[in-house]
Amino acid sequence: MASQWWTLSDWLRDNPDDADVEEVRDFLERCRRSHVEYGRRHLGWGVFVLRRR
């Protein structure tokens, strides 16, 4: 999930003037909220840092 969130966050940062910014931002927030509220209960919790700086 985190890699999807990072990709969307990167896109939002790199494309602030795109017409779809609000829709993408809303989608990202819904995904995060859904995972925290529901997904974690069924999938558990794990943190893996695999991103280059």
MIVO-292451 format. One line per 3 residues: for each residue z, y, x of C-alpha. Coordinates in Angstrom, 2 decimals. Layout:
residues N
Z,Y,X | ...
***
This chain:
residues 53
0.00,0.00,0.00 | 0.90,2.41,2.76 | -2.57,2.26,4.32
-4.12,3.24,0.98 | -1.63,6.09,0.62 | -2.32,7.31,4.16
-6.06,7.21,3.57 | -5.73,9.25,0.40 | -3.32,11.68,2.06
-5.74,12.12,4.96 | -8.59,12.73,2.53 | -6.55,15.32,0.61
-5.67,17.11,3.85 | -9.27,17.05,5.09 | -10.90,18.07,1.78
-8.66,20.73,0.20 | -11.57,22.44,-1.58 | -13.15,19.31,-3.08
-13.52,19.32,-6.86 | -11.68,15.97,-7.10 | -8.53,17.02,-5.20
-6.26,17.24,-8.25 | -7.47,13.90,-9.62 | -6.95,12.17,-6.26
-3.52,13.79,-5.82 | -2.46,12.64,-9.31 | -3.74,9.11,-8.61
-1.82,8.98,-5.33 | 1.41,10.11,-6.96 | 1.02,7.59,-9.82
0.43,4.77,-7.30 | 3.48,5.69,-5.25 | 5.70,6.05,-8.30
4.49,2.75,-9.77 | 5.16,0.93,-6.53 | 8.65,2.37,-6.13
9.62,1.87,-9.78 | 8.02,-1.54,-10.43 | 6.23,-3.12,-7.50
9.17,-3.16,-5.14 | 11.22,-5.13,-7.65 | 8.67,-7.96,-7.58
7.33,-7.68,-4.04 | 10.44,-6.75,-2.11 | 10.57,-4.17,0.63
9.00,-4.06,4.05 | 7.99,-1.38,6.48 | 5.22,-1.90,8.99
4.09,0.97,11.20 | 0.56,0.24,12.34 | -0.99,3.67,12.57
-2.26,5.32,15.70 | -1.14,8.84,16.41
***
